[in-house]
Amino acid sequence: MGPGITRAAALRQMAKATGRKIAETETPAPPPSCLAHVWSWFMALLPLHAAGVLPRPASIAADIEARFGLPPTGFEIALLLDLFALWQRKAAMHNKDKENGKYQ
C-alpha cells in the first residue's frame, strides 16, 4: 500500500472509518508507486478529515508537514482533496442506503 502502511492496516482503517468490514475483494489495485506516498498520507489523515466539510489546503499541508516532515506540492494536496471528496461522497451514499434499509 506504500511506505509505512500494509493492506491489512488500510482495510482496518477503512473499516473503522466506515463502521463496516471491508472485504479484501473490495480493495482496488494499489496506486502507482509514484503516488503511493499520497495514498499513505490519505490513510493517515483519514481519521481527521473523514467527516464534515472538506479540509482547507493549508490545513492538509500543515498536517502533512507536522506528521511526515515533508512539504507537499500543490498537486499532492489537490489529489488529497479529491480523495477526501470521493470518500465523503461514498460515505454519504452508504449512509443513504443504510437509511433506506439496504443494510440490515
C-alpha positions in Angstrom: 0.0 0.0 0.0 3.0 2.2 0.1 5.7 3.0 2.6 4.6 2.5 6.1 1.2 1.0 5.6 0.1 -2.5 4.8 -3.0 -3.6 3.0 -4.4 -5.1 6.3 -3.8 -1.8 8.1 -5.5 0.1 5.3 -8.5 -2.2 5.5 -8.7 -1.9 9.2 -8.6 1.9 8.9 -11.3 1.9 6.2 -13.5 -0.4 8.4 -13.0 1.9 11.4 -13.9 5.0 9.4 -17.0 3.5 7.7 -18.2 1.3 10.5 -18.3 -1.8 8.4 -15.9 -4.6 7.5 -14.2 -4.1 4.1 -13.7 -7.3 2.3 -10.4 -7.9 0.7 -12.1 -8.2 -2.7 -13.4 -4.7 -2.4 -10.0 -3.2 -2.3 -8.9 -1.6 -5.6 -5.4 -2.2 -7.0 -2.7 -0.2 -5.2 -1.8 3.2 -6.6 1.2 3.6 -8.9 4.4 3.7 -6.8 5.0 7.3 -7.7 1.7 8.2 -5.9 2.0 5.7 -3.0 3.1 8.3 -0.6 -0.1 10.4 -1.3 -2.2 7.3 -0.5 -0.2 6.8 2.7 -0.9 10.4 3.6 -4.6 10.0 2.8 -4.8 6.9 5.1 -3.0 8.6 7.9 -5.2 11.8 7.7 -8.5 10.0 7.1 -9.5 9.9 10.7 -9.0 13.6 10.9 -10.9 14.5 7.7 -13.3 11.6 7.0 -16.4 13.5 8.1 -17.6 17.1 7.9 -16.5 19.7 5.5 -13.5 19.3 3.2 -10.3 20.4 4.8 -8.6 23.6 3.6 -5.5 23.0 1.5 -3.4 24.9 4.1 -4.7 22.6 6.8 -3.8 19.5 4.8 -0.3 20.9 4.1 0.2 21.7 7.8 -0.9 18.2 8.8 1.4 16.5 6.4 4.4 18.7 7.4 3.7 18.0 11.1 3.2 14.3 10.7 5.7 13.4 7.9 8.1 16.4 7.9 7.7 17.0 4.2 6.2 20.0 2.4 3.5 18.6 0.0 3.2 20.0 -3.5 0.0 21.7 -4.8 -0.6 18.6 -7.0 -0.4 16.3 -4.0 -2.8 18.5 -2.0 -5.2 18.5 -4.9 -5.1 14.7 -5.1 -5.8 14.5 -1.3 -8.7 16.9 -1.7 -10.1 14.7 -4.5 -9.7 11.6 -2.3 -11.4 13.2 0.7 -14.3 14.4 -1.5 -14.7 10.9 -3.0 -14.5 9.4 0.5 -17.2 11.7 1.8 -19.5 11.1 -1.3 -19.1 7.3 -0.9 -19.9 7.6 2.9 -23.0 9.7 2.1 -24.2 7.1 -0.4 -23.6 4.4 2.2 -25.5 6.2 4.9 -28.4 6.8 2.5 -28.5 3.1 1.6 -28.4 2.3 5.3 -31.4 4.6 6.0 -33.3 3.0 3.1 -32.8 -0.4 4.6 -30.3 -1.8 2.2 -28.1 -2.9 5.0 -29.8 -4.9 7.7 
